[in-house]
Amino acid sequence: MNTGEKIYTQHADHTEWMSKLKFYTDEISILKGRLGEIASKNNQQDVLAQVEHFQNQLIVQKNNIDEISHTIKLDESAIEKEVNKNPVAVDHREMPSHSKEKEAVDAFEKNFNELRAEFKTFAAKWM
């Protein structure tokens, strides 16, 4: 089992993950706008129920992004403290593995992509 990872590798992972999460935050805003369009054009109860379902799911996904981002920022802060404490040979030192964060990002992406696919099917029918 991998107990540690190079500091630079972790920092690169954090940067990549935060960029991905920013992208998904932007996408949530776009999807919310599309939901608004669908709701304004369709007042059928079943359509509005689906709109509400997707609104709730987007809120949940935004909360997931916030939680994952917070954890990544805490990890990045720990790296910064470690480097400031002893800046010698940073490229050779390791920090505890952040595999849980990687798993969280991967699981989020999987769930979000499934939600996006479900939303595209719904939007294609009602836009």
C-alpha positions as CSV (number, residue, x, y, z in Angstrom):
1,M,0.0,0.0,0.0
2,N,1.3,3.5,-0.9
3,T,1.7,5.4,2.3
4,G,3.0,8.7,0.8
5,E,3.2,10.7,-2.4
6,K,5.6,13.3,-3.6
7,I,4.6,16.9,-2.6
8,Y,4.8,18.1,-6.2
9,T,2.6,15.3,-7.4
10,Q,0.0,16.0,-4.8
11,H,0.1,19.7,-5.6
12,A,-0.4,18.9,-9.3
13,D,-3.3,16.6,-8.4
14,H,-4.9,19.4,-6.3
15,T,-4.6,21.9,-9.1
16,E,-6.1,19.5,-11.6
17,W,-9.0,18.6,-9.3
18,M,-9.8,22.2,-8.4
19,S,-9.9,23.0,-12.2
20,K,-12.3,20.1,-12.8
21,L,-14.5,21.2,-9.9
22,K,-14.6,24.7,-11.2
23,F,-15.7,23.4,-14.6
24,Y,-18.5,21.3,-13.0
25,T,-19.6,24.4,-11.0
26,D,-19.9,26.3,-14.3
27,E,-21.8,23.5,-15.9
28,I,-24.3,23.4,-13.0
29,S,-25.0,27.0,-13.7
30,I,-25.7,26.2,-17.3
31,L,-27.9,23.3,-16.5
32,K,-29.9,25.4,-14.0
33,G,-30.5,27.9,-16.8
34,R,-31.7,25.2,-19.1
35,L,-34.0,23.9,-16.4
36,G,-35.5,27.4,-16.1
37,E,-36.2,27.4,-19.8
38,I,-37.9,24.1,-19.7
39,A,-40.0,25.1,-16.7
40,S,-41.1,28.3,-18.4
41,K,-42.2,26.5,-21.6
42,N,-43.9,23.5,-19.9
43,N,-46.4,23.7,-17.1
44,Q,-47.4,20.1,-17.1
45,Q,-47.1,18.5,-13.6
46,D,-44.9,15.6,-14.6
47,V,-42.5,18.0,-16.3
48,L,-42.3,20.3,-13.4
49,A,-41.8,17.4,-11.1
50,Q,-38.8,16.4,-13.2
51,V,-37.5,20.0,-13.2
52,E,-37.7,19.9,-9.4
53,H,-35.9,16.6,-9.3
54,F,-33.0,18.0,-11.4
55,Q,-32.9,21.2,-9.4
56,N,-32.5,19.1,-6.2
57,Q,-29.8,17.0,-7.8
58,L,-27.9,20.0,-8.9
59,I,-28.0,21.4,-5.4
60,V,-26.7,18.1,-4.1
61,Q,-23.9,18.1,-6.6
62,K,-22.9,21.7,-5.8
63,N,-22.7,20.7,-2.2
64,N,-20.5,17.8,-3.1
65,I,-18.2,20.1,-5.0
66,D,-18.0,22.4,-2.0
67,E,-17.1,19.6,0.4
68,I,-14.5,18.1,-2.0
69,S,-13.0,21.6,-2.6
70,H,-12.8,22.2,1.1
71,T,-10.9,18.9,1.7
72,I,-8.5,19.7,-1.2
73,K,-7.8,23.1,0.2
74,L,-7.1,21.6,3.6
75,D,-4.6,19.2,2.0
76,E,-3.0,22.1,0.0
77,S,-2.7,24.0,3.3
78,A,-0.9,21.1,4.9
79,I,1.5,20.9,2.0
80,E,2.2,24.6,2.3
81,K,2.9,24.3,6.0
82,E,5.2,21.4,5.4
83,V,7.2,23.2,2.8
84,N,7.4,26.4,4.9
85,K,8.5,24.4,7.9
86,N,11.4,22.8,5.9
87,P,11.9,24.0,2.3
88,V,15.0,21.8,1.8
89,A,14.6,19.0,-0.8
90,V,10.9,19.5,-1.3
91,D,11.0,17.6,-4.5
92,H,12.1,14.4,-2.7
93,R,9.8,14.6,0.3
94,E,6.4,12.9,0.6
95,M,3.1,13.7,2.3
96,P,0.5,11.1,3.4
97,S,-1.4,9.7,0.5
98,H,-4.5,11.6,-0.6
99,S,-6.2,8.6,-2.2
100,K,-9.5,9.3,-0.4
101,E,-9.7,12.7,-2.2
102,K,-8.9,11.1,-5.5
103,E,-11.7,8.6,-4.9
104,A,-14.1,11.4,-4.0
105,V,-13.3,13.3,-7.2
106,D,-13.6,10.2,-9.3
107,A,-16.9,9.2,-7.7
108,F,-18.2,12.8,-8.1
109,E,-17.3,12.8,-11.8
110,K,-19.0,9.4,-12.3
111,N,-22.2,10.6,-10.6
112,F,-22.2,13.9,-12.3
113,N,-21.8,12.4,-15.8
114,E,-24.7,10.0,-15.1
115,L,-26.8,13.0,-14.0
116,R,-25.8,14.9,-17.1
117,A,-26.8,12.1,-19.4
118,E,-30.1,11.8,-17.6
119,F,-30.6,15.5,-17.9
120,K,-29.7,15.5,-21.7
121,T,-32.4,12.9,-22.3
122,F,-35.0,14.9,-20.4
123,A,-34.0,18.2,-22.0
124,A,-34.1,16.8,-25.5
125,K,-37.7,15.7,-24.9
126,W,-38.9,19.0,-23.4
127,M,-36.9,21.9,-24.9
